[in-house]
Amino acid sequence: MASNPSRKQSRYHGIRSRGGKWVSEIREPRKTRRIWLGTFPTAEMAAAAYDVAALALKRGDAVLNFPSSLDSYPVPASTSPQDIRSAAAAAAAAAALQGNEEQDSSLNLIEKKTKYEYDMMMMSSTSLASSVGMDEEELFGMPNLLANMAEGMLVSPPRPSDYPDSSGNSDGADSRLWSY
């Protein structure tokens, strides 16, 4: 089977490109289940998230993407998927900050901060919403947006000021809206 040259290939373990973003997941040892670690804007963030999960689940047998960062990785409180996911998100955030500092020394501080905030926003809106099951309306501060839009569809349209006020049947001969 021929490979697709336009597809982004990863040099890191446990991640893949999906829709222009990078996703990370890990299979639990001796089980068929996978733990979804999240969707990230950069491959390095996804790889750091995978490293934390691999250390938590596989300990000394873990193959790491960044072995030199072993001491800086957060340790999950337990091996539950929620704890691993939150520690992985913290490692990804640290990788984003570190990547921004190393990426380009010609960027000024404001541009770095803006890119970091954008990366965090992308990570939180996709990863947090998908992993925790949070409603995106709640995440973006618009609770009841769809309900308010639907309610607006039920409101009667405004009547013109010269429209005769008829409380009864609207089929009268003087009807201007429905004249055939």
Backbone as a printed PyTorch tensor [residue, N CA C, xyz], in Angstrom:
tensor([[[  0.8370,  -1.1760,   0.0000],
         [  0.0000,   0.0000,   0.0000],
         [  0.8800,   1.2360,   0.0000]],

        [[  0.6000,   2.1820,  -0.8600],
         [  1.4090,   3.3890,  -0.9810],
         [  1.1130,   4.3240,   0.1750]],

        [[  2.1560,   5.0150,   0.6280],
         [  1.9510,   5.9570,   1.7280],
         [  1.5720,   7.3160,   1.1680]],

        [[  0.8390,   8.0380,   1.9400],
         [  0.3860,   9.3640,   1.5490],
         [  1.4510,  10.3780,   1.9500]],

        [[  2.1160,  11.0360,   0.9770],
         [  3.1950,  11.9580,   1.3340],
         [  2.7180,  13.2090,   2.0390]],

        [[  1.4440,  13.5780,   1.8950],
         [  0.9590,  14.7920,   2.5420],
         [  0.5910,  14.5600,   4.0080]],

        [[  0.4720,  13.3150,   4.4080],
         [  0.1030,  13.0140,   5.7890],
         [  1.2720,  13.3140,   6.7220]],

        [[  0.9590,  13.9420,   7.8580],
         [  2.0140,  14.2720,   8.8240],
         [  2.4140,  13.0080,   9.5700]],

        [[  3.6660,  12.6690,   9.5080],
         [  4.1770,  11.5240,  10.2300],
         [  4.8380,  12.0140,  11.5100]],

        [[  4.6930,  11.2400,  12.5540],
         [  5.2540,  11.6220,  13.8370],
         [  6.5410,  10.8750,  14.1060]],

        [[  7.4570,  11.5540,  14.7100],
         [  8.6910,  10.8980,  15.1470],
         [  8.5940,  10.5280,  16.6230]],

        [[  7.4400,  10.7630,  17.2210],
         [  7.2230,  10.4940,  18.6320],
         [  6.3120,   9.2830,  18.8190]],

        [[  6.4520,   8.6330,  19.9770],
         [  5.6100,   7.4890,  20.3290],
         [  4.2710,   7.9700,  20.8870]],

        [[  3.2130,   7.2390,  20.5660],
         [  1.9260,   7.4570,  21.2030],
         [  1.1140,   8.6290,  20.7030]],

        [[  1.4940,   9.2290,  19.5780],
         [  0.7390,  10.3700,  19.0670],
         [  0.4980,  10.1870,  17.5760]],

        [[ -0.4890,  10.9320,  17.0590],
         [ -0.7340,  10.9460,  15.6260],
         [ -1.4030,  12.2740,  15.2650]],

        [[ -1.3190,  12.6140,  13.9920],
         [ -1.9440,  13.8370,  13.5030],
         [ -3.3860,  13.5310,  13.1220]],

        [[ -4.2710,  14.4610,  13.5020],
         [ -5.6920,  14.2780,  13.2010],
         [ -6.3180,  15.6460,  12.9990]],

        [[ -6.6390,  15.9560,  11.7620],
         [ -7.2830,  17.2290,  11.4650],
         [ -6.3930,  18.4360,  11.7220]],

        [[ -5.1110,  18.3190,  11.4970],
         [ -4.2050,  19.4410,  11.7150],
         [ -3.7440,  19.6040,  13.1530]],

        [[ -4.2500,  18.7710,  14.0450],
         [ -3.8410,  18.8150,  15.4530],
         [ -3.2090,  17.4750,  15.7930]],

        [[ -2.6600,  17.3990,  16.9730],
         [ -1.9920,  16.1700,  17.4060],
         [ -2.7680,  15.5530,  18.5600]],

        [[ -3.0200,  14.2620,  18.4610],
         [ -3.7550,  13.5540,  19.5040],
         [ -2.8390,  12.5350,  20.1540]],

        [[ -3.1170,  12.2550,  21.4080],
         [ -2.2990,  11.3160,  22.1650],
         [ -3.2010,  10.3870,  22.9600]],

        [[ -2.8460,   9.1190,  22.9500],
         [ -3.5500,   8.1190,  23.7440],
         [ -2.5690,   7.0010,  24.0570]],

        [[ -2.9060,   6.2110,  25.0610],
         [ -2.0290,   5.1150,  25.4630],
         [ -2.8840,   3.9130,  25.8350]],

        [[ -2.3980,   2.7550,  25.5020],
         [ -3.0970,   1.5230,  25.8410],
         [ -2.6400,   1.0760,  27.2330]],

        [[ -3.6060,   0.6920,  28.0550],
         [ -3.2730,   0.2000,  29.3850],
         [ -2.5900,  -1.1670,  29.2540]],

        [[ -1.5500,  -1.4200,  30.0290],
         [ -0.8420,  -2.7050,  29.9240],
         [ -1.7680,  -3.8920,  30.2120]],

        [[ -1.6530,  -4.8940,  29.3990],
         [ -2.4130,  -6.1500,  29.5070],
         [ -3.9230,  -5.9400,  29.4420]],

        [[ -4.3550,  -4.8670,  28.8180],
         [ -5.7780,  -4.5930,  28.6350],
         [ -5.9900,  -4.0680,  27.2240]],

        [[ -7.2220,  -4.1470,  26.7570],
         [ -7.5200,  -3.6300,  25.4180],
         [ -7.9630,  -2.1730,  25.4500]],

        [[ -8.2430,  -1.6510,  26.6300],
         [ -8.6950,  -0.2670,  26.7440],
         [ -7.5540,   0.7100,  26.5080]],

        [[ -7.9420,   1.8740,  26.0060],
         [ -6.9850,   2.9620,  25.8300],
         [ -7.4150,   4.1350,  26.6970]],

        [[ -6.4420,   4.9060,  27.1210],
         [ -6.7210,   6.1330,  27.8590],
         [ -6.4670,   7.2970,  26.9030]],

        [[ -7.5100,   8.0690,  26.6600],
         [ -7.4070,   9.2420,  25.7880],
         [ -6.7470,  10.3580,  26.5830]],

        [[ -5.6300,  10.8640,  26.0750],
         [ -4.8840,  11.9040,  26.7820],
         [ -5.2410,  13.3010,  26.2970]],

        [[ -5.7200,  13.4130,  25.0750],
         [ -6.1880,  14.7130,  24.6150],
         [ -5.7360,  15.0690,  23.2150]],

        [[ -6.1560,  16.2400,  22.7800],
         [ -5.8040,  16.8190,  21.4850],
         [ -4.9800,  18.0670,  21.7630]],

        [[ -3.8680,  18.2080,  21.0450],
         [ -2.9250,  19.2800,  21.3230],
         [ -2.5170,  19.9890,  20.0430]],

        [[ -2.1540,  21.2640,  20.1200],
         [ -1.7690,  22.0040,  18.9190],
         [ -0.4060,  21.6150,  18.3590]],

        [[  0.4910,  21.0620,  19.1870],
         [  1.8180,  20.6910,  18.6910],
         [  2.1180,  19.2330,  19.0200]],

        [[  3.0040,  18.6560,  18.2200],
         [  3.4020,  17.2650,  18.4280],
         [  4.1720,  17.1080,  19.7390]],

        [[  4.9490,  18.1150,  20.1060],
         [  5.7390,  18.0370,  21.3290],
         [  4.8510,  17.9990,  22.5700]],

        [[  3.7610,  18.7560,  22.5480],
         [  2.8260,  18.7390,  23.6820],
         [  2.1890,  17.3550,  23.8220]],

        [[  1.7640,  16.7790,  22.6920],
         [  1.1550,  15.4480,  22.7160],
         [  2.1630,  14.3990,  23.1710]],

        [[  3.4150,  14.5370,  22.7410],
         [  4.4560,  13.5860,  23.1240],
         [  4.7640,  13.6710,  24.6220]],

        [[  4.7810,  14.8630,  25.1720],
         [  5.0150,  15.0230,  26.6120],
         [  3.8670,  14.4030,  27.4060]],

        [[  2.6410,  14.5790,  26.9230],
         [  1.4900,  13.9660,  27.5880],
         [  1.6130,  12.4450,  27.5690]],

        [[  2.0420,  11.8910,  26.4540],
         [  2.2280,  10.4460,  26.3500],
         [  3.3060,   9.9660,  27.3280]],

        [[  4.3990,  10.7150,  27.4430],
         [  5.4840,  10.3250,  28.3450],
         [  4.9970,  10.1800,  29.7880]],

        [[  4.2090,  11.1410,  30.2580],
         [  3.6950,  11.0870,  31.6290],
         [  2.8270,   9.8500,  31.8230]],

        [[  1.9630,   9.5710,  30.8510],
         [  1.0870,   8.4000,  30.9500],
         [  1.8960,   7.1100,  30.8880]],

        [[  2.9050,   7.0600,  30.0380],
         [  3.7310,   5.8570,  29.9200],
         [  4.4830,   5.5930,  31.2240]],

        [[  4.9980,   6.6440,  31.8400],
         [  5.6840,   6.4720,  33.1250],
         [  4.7350,   5.9670,  34.2050]],

        [[  3.5240,   6.4820,  34.2080],
         [  2.5560,   6.0800,  35.2320],
         [  2.1200,   4.6280,  35.0590]],

        [[  1.9560,   4.1990,  33.8210],
         [  1.4370,   2.8570,  33.5640],
         [  2.5130,   1.7820,  33.4050]],

        [[  3.6440,   2.1510,  32.8070],
         [  4.6540,   1.1440,  32.4700],
         [  5.9140,   1.2430,  33.3130]],

        [[  6.0400,   2.2830,  34.0870],
         [  7.1850,   2.5270,  34.9800],
         [  8.5190,   2.4100,  34.2370]],

        [[  9.3630,   1.4810,  34.6260],
         [ 10.6990,   1.3410,  34.0420],
         [ 10.7070,   0.8170,  32.6130]],

        [[  9.6190,   0.2060,  32.1770],
         [  9.5470,  -0.3240,  30.8170],
         [  9.0770,   0.7190,  29.8030]],

        [[  8.8370,   1.9180,  30.2440],
         [  8.2940,   2.9490,  29.3620],
         [  9.3500,   3.4260,  28.3730]],

        [[  8.9240,   3.5420,  27.1220],
         [  9.7560,   4.1440,  26.0870],
         [  9.3210,   5.6050,  25.9960]],

        [[ 10.2400,   6.5120,  26.3240],
         [  9.8980,   7.9300,  26.4190],
         [ 10.3140,   8.6950,  25.1730]],

        [[  9.5600,   9.7190,  24.8640],
         [  9.9010,  10.6160,  23.7690],
         [ 10.9850,  11.6060,  24.1840]],

        [[ 10.9230,  12.0370,  25.4450],
         [ 11.8850,  13.0020,  25.9690],
         [ 12.4900,  12.4640,  27.2710]],

        [[ 13.4370,  11.5270,  27.1840],
         [ 14.0030,  10.9590,  28.4170],
         [ 14.7400,  11.9910,  29.2690]],

        [[ 15.2380,  13.0520,  28.6640],
         [ 15.9570,  14.0660,  29.4390],
         [ 15.0140,  14.8890,  30.3220]],

        [[ 13.7240,  14.8360,  30.0520],
         [ 12.7450,  15.5910,  30.8380],
         [ 12.1070,  14.7620,  31.9390]],

        [[ 12.6370,  13.5960,  32.1920],
         [ 12.0570,  12.6600,  33.1520],
         [ 11.8350,  13.2960,  34.5220]],

        [[ 12.7790,  14.0770,  35.0060],
         [ 12.6720,  14.6730,  36.3370],
         [ 11.6620,  15.8120,  36.4130]],

        [[ 11.3420,  16.4170,  35.2860],
         [ 10.4380,  17.5620,  35.3100],
         [  8.9720,  17.1820,  35.1010]],

        [[  8.7010,  15.9170,  34.7870],
         [  7.3190,  15.5020,  34.5390],
         [  6.5220,  15.4080,  35.8410]],

        [[  5.2490,  15.8260,  35.8080],
         [  4.3980,  15.6520,  36.9960],
         [  4.0490,  14.1760,  37.1760]],

        [[  3.8350,  13.7790,  38.4160],
         [  3.4890,  12.3940,  38.7290],
         [  1.9970,  12.3460,  39.0520]],

        [[  1.2460,  11.4820,  38.3590],
         [ -0.1880,  11.3810,  38.6590],
         [ -0.4190,  10.8630,  40.0720]],

        [[ -1.5200,  11.2810,  40.6850],
         [ -1.8470,  10.8560,  42.0450],
         [ -2.1280,   9.3550,  42.1080]],

        [[ -2.6740,   8.8040,  41.0400],
         [ -2.9460,   7.3660,  40.9680],
         [ -2.8840,   6.9500,  39.5110]],

        [[ -3.1840,   5.6900,  39.2500],
         [ -3.1850,   5.2100,  37.8720],
         [ -4.5800,   5.2630,  37.2520]],

        [[ -5.4800,   6.0120,  37.8560],
         [ -6.8070,   6.1610,  37.2730],
         [ -6.6950,   7.0230,  36.0080]],

        [[ -7.5560,   6.7850,  35.0240],
         [ -7.4850,   7.5830,  33.7930],
         [ -7.6120,   9.0850,  34.0320]],

        [[ -8.4330,   9.5050,  34.9930],
         [ -8.6010,  10.9310,  35.2560],
         [ -7.3060,  11.5520,  35.7850]],

        [[ -6.6400,  10.8700,  36.7150],
         [ -5.3880,  11.4010,  37.2650],
         [ -4.2870,  11.4250,  36.2100]],

        [[ -4.2260,  10.3750,  35.4020],
         [ -3.2170,  10.3350,  34.3400],
         [ -3.4790,  11.4400,  33.3260]],

        [[ -4.7390,  11.6450,  32.9750],
         [ -5.1140,  12.6760,  32.0090],
         [ -4.7500,  14.0690,  32.5170]],

        [[ -4.9990,  14.3460,  33.7870],
         [ -4.6900,  15.6810,  34.3110],
         [ -3.1800,  15.9070,  34.4070]],

        [[ -2.4160,  14.8860,  34.7910],
         [ -0.9550,  15.0210,  34.8270],
         [ -0.4010,  15.1860,  33.4100]],

        [[ -0.9990,  14.4840,  32.4510],
         [ -0.5620,  14.6000,  31.0590],
         [ -0.8260,  16.0020,  30.5270]],

        [[ -1.9620,  16.5890,  30.8980],
         [ -2.2810,  17.9520,  30.4660],
         [ -1.2910,  18.9520,  31.0640]],

        [[ -0.8940,  18.7290,  32.3120],
         [  0.0940,  19.6140,  32.9440],
         [  1.4490,  19.5030,  32.2430]],

        [[  1.8420,  18.2920,  31.8690],
         [  3.1100,  18.1060,  31.1560],
         [  3.0580,  18.7570,  29.7820]],

        [[  1.9100,  18.6670,  29.1130],
         [  1.7600,  19.2890,  27.8010],
         [  1.8550,  20.8110,  27.9090]],

        [[  1.2650,  21.3720,  28.9580],
         [  1.3430,  22.8140,  29.1650],
         [  2.7870,  23.2480,  29.4090]],

        [[  3.5120,  22.4680,  30.1840],
         [  4.9270,  22.7810,  30.4320],
         [  5.7390,  22.6590,  29.1470]],

        [[  5.4150,  21.6680,  28.3190],
         [  6.1230,  21.4990,  27.0480],
         [  5.8410,  22.6710,  26.1180]],

        [[  4.6130,  23.1900,  26.1580],
         [  4.2720,  24.3470,  25.3200],
         [  5.0760,  25.5620,  25.7500]],

        [[  5.1900,  25.7620,  27.0530],
         [  5.9510,  26.8950,  27.5650],
         [  7.4260,  26.7490,  27.2120]],

        [[  7.9590,  25.5580,  27.3840],
         [  9.3610,  25.3080,  27.0660],
         [  9.5930,  25.4340,  25.5660]],

        [[  8.6800,  24.9110,  24.7630],
         [  8.8130,  25.0080,  23.3160],
         [  8.7580,  26.4370,  22.8350]],

        [[  7.9280,  27.2400,  23.4600],
         [  7.8500,  28.6480,  23.0890],
         [  9.1410,  29.3780,  23.4170]],

        [[  9.7900,  29.0080,  24.5080],
         [ 11.0340,  29.6690,  24.8960],
         [ 12.1790,  29.2790,  23.9730]],

        [[ 12.1830,  28.0170,  23.5180],
         [ 13.2810,  27.5300,  22.6940],
         [ 13.0480,  27.7560,  21.2060]],

        [[ 11.8040,  27.9610,  20.8100],
         [ 11.4460,  27.9420,  19.3990],
         [ 12.1730,  28.9970,  18.5760]],

        [[ 12.0860,  30.2290,  18.9620],
         [ 12.6660,  31.2850,  18.1470],
         [ 13.0870,  32.4340,  19.0440]],

        [[ 14.3770,  32.6710,  19.1410],
         [ 14.8610,  33.7140,  20.0420],
         [ 14.5540,  35.1030,  19.5100]],

        [[ 14.1720,  35.2370,  18.2350],
         [ 13.8650,  36.5460,  17.6850],
         [ 12.4560,  37.0160,  18.0350]],

        [[ 11.5810,  36.0910,  18.5200],
         [ 10.2390,  36.5210,  18.9290],
         [ 10.3430,  37.3280,  20.2160]],

        [[  9.5920,  38.4080,  20.2880],
         [  9.6280,  39.1680,  21.5320],
         [  8.6910,  38.5420,  22.5540]],

        [[  8.7320,  39.0220,  23.7600],
         [  7.9940,  38.4340,  24.8790],
         [  6.4860,  38.4450,  24.6560]],

        [[  5.9560,  39.4920,  24.0650],
         [  4.5090,  39.5810,  23.8430],
         [  4.0470,  38.5180,  22.8550]],

        [[  4.8010,  38.3060,  21.7870],
         [  4.4230,  37.2870,  20.8050],
         [  4.4690,  35.8870,  21.4180]],

        [[  5.4640,  35.6370,  22.2600],
         [  5.5490,  34.3330,  22.9230],
         [  4.3620,  34.1070,  23.8380]],

        [[  4.0130,  35.1440,  24.6070],
         [  2.8880,  35.0170,  25.5320],
         [  1.5900,  34.7820,  24.7710]],

        [[  1.4020,  35.4800,  23.6620],
         [  0.1970,  35.3140,  22.8530],
         [  0.1180,  33.9050,  22.2960]],

        [[  1.2090,  33.3750,  21.7860],
         [  1.2120,  32.0180,  21.2430],
         [  0.9510,  31.0000,  22.3510]],

        [[  1.5280,  31.1960,  23.5130],
         [  1.2930,  30.2880,  24.6340],
         [ -0.1820,  30.3050,  25.0390]],

        [[ -0.7630,  31.5070,  25.1370],
         [ -2.1770,  31.6050,  25.5040],
         [ -3.0610,  30.9540,  24.4530]],

        [[ -2.7140,  31.1020,  23.1860],
         [ -3.4770,  30.4600,  22.1100],
         [ -3.3720,  28.9400,  22.2280]],

        [[ -2.1580,  28.4340,  22.4580],
         [ -1.9740,  26.9940,  22.6210],
         [ -2.7900,  26.4650,  23.7950]],

        [[ -2.7910,  27.2040,  24.8900],
         [ -3.5510,  26.7740,  26.0610],
         [ -5.0560,  26.8030,  25.7810]],

        [[ -5.4970,  27.8300,  25.0590],
         [ -6.9170,  27.9180,  24.7270],
         [ -7.3220,  26.7510,  23.8310]],

        [[ -6.4960,  26.4450,  22.8400],
         [ -6.8050,  25.3300,  21.9410],
         [ -6.8090,  24.0160,  22.7070]],

        [[ -5.8370,  23.8440,  23.5860],
         [ -5.7560,  22.6160,  24.3520],
         [ -6.9510,  22.4980,  25.2850]],

        [[ -7.2920,  23.5840,  25.9720],
         [ -8.3810,  23.4810,  26.9380],
         [ -9.7190,  23.3200,  26.2530]],

        [[ -9.9320,  23.9840,  25.1380],
         [-11.2420,  23.8880,  24.4980],
         [-11.4600,  22.5390,  23.8540]],

        [[-10.4000,  21.8950,  23.3500],
         [-10.6000,  20.5960,  22.7140],
         [-10.3580,  19.4590,  23.6820]],

        [[ -9.2490,  19.5000,  24.3600],
         [ -8.9000,  18.3960,  25.2450],
         [ -9.8110,  18.3290,  26.4540]],

        [[-10.0180,  19.4580,  27.1070],
         [-10.8240,  19.4720,  28.3190],
         [-12.2680,  19.1180,  28.0030]],

        [[-12.7920,  19.6950,  26.9530],
         [-14.1890,  19.4270,  26.6140],
         [-14.3880,  17.9690,  26.2350]],

        [[-13.4300,  17.3880,  25.4970],
         [-13.6160,  16.0050,  25.0700],
         [-13.2900,  15.0120,  26.1790]],

        [[-12.2980,  15.3140,  27.0070],
         [-11.9010,  14.3300,  28.0050],
         [-12.7840,  14.3550,  29.2440]],

        [[-13.2400,  15.5100,  29.6520],
         [-14.0380,  15.6260,  30.8580],
         [-15.5250,  15.5470,  30.5400]],

        [[-15.8850,  15.7720,  29.2880],
         [-17.2820,  15.7550,  28.9030],
         [-17.9650,  17.0770,  29.1870]],

        [[-17.1950,  18.1420,  29.2440],
         [-17.7390,  19.4530,  29.5480],
         [-18.4650,  20.0010,  28.3250]],

        [[-19.5420,  20.6910,  28.5480],
         [-20.3270,  21.2960,  27.4950],
         [-19.5880,  22.5160,  26.9720]],

        [[-19.4320,  22.6200,  25.6630],
         [-18.7070,  23.7470,  25.0950],
         [-19.4240,  25.0730,  25.3300]],

        [[-20.7630,  25.0530,  25.4300],
         [-21.4800,  26.2880,  25.7390],
         [-21.0450,  26.8150,  27.1060]],

        [[-20.8650,  25.8930,  28.0540],
         [-20.4340,  26.2750,  29.3910],
         [-18.9920,  26.7520,  29.3700]],

        [[-18.1640,  26.0690,  28.5750],
         [-16.7480,  26.3860,  28.4990],
         [-16.5220,  27.7980,  27.9690]],

        [[-17.3060,  28.2130,  26.9940],
         [-17.1180,  29.5200,  26.4060],
         [-18.0110,  30.5800,  27.0300]],

        [[-18.6530,  30.2770,  28.1430],
         [-19.4380,  31.2570,  28.8720],
         [-20.7500,  31.6200,  28.2040]],

        [[-21.3350,  30.6980,  27.4820],
         [-22.6110,  30.9600,  26.8340],
         [-23.6250,  29.8820,  27.1950]],

        [[-23.9440,  29.7410,  28.4960],
         [-24.9430,  28.7240,  28.8250],
         [-26.2900,  29.1520,  28.2580]],

        [[-27.0930,  28.2830,  27.8590],
         [-28.4360,  28.5600,  27.3320],
         [-28.4320,  29.2390,  25.9740]],

        [[-27.3210,  29.2590,  25.2610],
         [-27.2840,  29.9050,  23.9560],
         [-28.2770,  29.2470,  23.0030]],

        [[-28.2390,  27.9400,  22.9010],
         [-29.1460,  27.2460,  21.9890],
         [-30.5880,  27.3540,  22.4530]],

        [[-30.8100,  27.3060,  23.7520],
         [-32.1750,  27.4450,  24.2710],
         [-32.7250,  28.8260,  23.9610]],

        [[-31.9070,  29.8610,  24.1170],
         [-32.3550,  31.2200,  23.8160],
         [-32.6340,  31.4000,  22.3310]],

        [[-31.8170,  30.7760,  21.4880],
         [-32.0550,  30.8630,  20.0540],
         [-33.3490,  30.1600,  19.6800]],

        [[-33.6060,  29.0070,  20.2640],
         [-34.8350,  28.2690,  19.9830],
         [-36.0510,  29.0350,  20.4860]],

        [[-35.9300,  29.6530,  21.6470],
         [-37.0340,  30.4340,  22.1980],
         [-37.3540,  31.6230,  21.3040]],

        [[-36.3310,  32.1950,  20.7000],
         [-36.5300,  33.3110,  19.7920],
         [-37.3310,  32.9140,  18.5640]],

        [[-37.2430,  31.6570,  18.1730],
         [-38.0090,  31.1830,  17.0190],
         [-39.4910,  31.0510,  17.3550]],

        [[-39.8480,  30.9530,  18.6210],
         [-41.2390,  30.7830,  19.0300],
         [-41.9730,  32.0970,  19.2280]],

        [[-41.2590,  33.2010,  19.2210],
         [-41.8630,  34.5060,  19.4450],
         [-42.5860,  34.9450,  18.1740]],

        [[-43.7700,  35.5010,  18.3220],
         [-44.5190,  36.0140,  17.1770],
         [-43.7940,  37.2020,  16.5720]],

        [[-43.8650,  37.3480,  15.2530],
         [-43.1900,  38.4960,  14.6330],
         [-43.8830,  39.7940,  15.0180]],

        [[-43.1870,  40.8950,  15.0280],
         [-43.8050,  42.1710,  15.3820],
         [-44.8270,  42.5890,  14.3140]],

        [[-45.9070,  43.2300,  14.7560],
         [-46.9390,  43.6750,  13.8270],
         [-46.7030,  45.1370,  13.4870]],

        [[-47.0870,  45.5280,  12.2920],
         [-46.9330,  46.9440,  11.9240],
         [-47.8150,  47.8350,  12.7990]],

        [[-47.4550,  49.0760,  12.9470],
         [-48.1860,  49.9890,  13.8270],
         [-49.5980,  50.2760,  13.3160]],

        [[-49.8410,  50.1790,  12.0150],
         [-51.1790,  50.4460,  11.4780],
         [-52.0220,  49.1770,  11.3710]],

        [[-51.5710,  48.0820,  11.9330],
         [-52.2990,  46.8060,  11.8700],
         [-53.4650,  46.8450,  12.8400]],

        [[-54.6700,  46.4900,  12.3750],
         [-55.8280,  46.5240,  13.2760],
         [-55.7150,  45.4460,  14.3390]],

        [[-55.9670,  45.7920,  15.5670],
         [-55.8820,  44.8520,  16.6800],
         [-57.1300,  43.9910,  16.7080]],

        [[-56.9710,  42.7420,  16.3040],
         [-58.1140,  41.8200,  16.3140],
         [-57.7980,  40.6860,  17.2520]],

        [[-58.5990,  40.5120,  18.2600],
         [-58.3640,  39.4570,  19.2360],
         [-59.0010,  38.1510,  18.8110]],

        [[-59.8300,  38.1570,  17.8060],
         [-60.5440,  36.9550,  17.3810],
         [-59.8820,  36.2960,  16.1900]],

        [[-60.7030,  35.8810,  15.2600],
         [-60.2650,  35.1640,  14.0860],
         [-59.4790,  36.0870,  13.1560]],

        [[-58.3680,  35.5920,  12.6390],
         [-57.5600,  36.3980,  11.7450],
         [-57.9450,  36.1870,  10.2890]],

        [[-59.0470,  35.4800,  10.0340],
         [-59.4750,  35.2190,   8.6680],
         [-60.4180,  36.2870,   8.1480]],

        [[-60.4990,  37.4200,   8.8050],
         [-61.4090,  38.4930,   8.4060],
         [-61.0870,  39.0220,   7.0230]],

        [[-62.0010,  39.7200,   6.4390],
         [-61.8340,  40.2370,   5.0810],
         [-60.7960,  41.3390,   5.0200]],

        [[-60.4970,  41.9620,   6.1550],
         [-59.5610,  43.0790,   6.1730],
         [-58.1210,  42.6190,   6.4200]],

        [[-57.8560,  41.3420,   6.2900],
         [-56.5170,  40.8120,   6.5760],
         [-55.5330,  41.2390,   5.4930]],

        [[-54.4320,  41.8620,   5.8920],
         [-53.4170,  42.3150,   4.9270],
         [-52.2900,  41.3220,   4.7550]],

        [[-52.0650,  40.4770,   5.7530],
         [-50.9440,  39.5450,   5.6570],
         [-51.2350,  38.3620,   4.7450]],

        [[-52.4650,  37.8770,   4.7550],
         [-52.7710,  36.6770,   3.9990],
         [-53.8330,  36.9620,   2.9300]],

        [[-53.5950,  37.8970,   2.0910],
         [-54.5400,  38.1470,   1.0070],
         [-54.1030,  37.3340,  -0.2060]],

        [[-55.0160,  36.5580,  -0.7200],
         [-54.6920,  35.6590,  -1.8390],
         [-55.0370,  36.2890,  -3.1490]]])
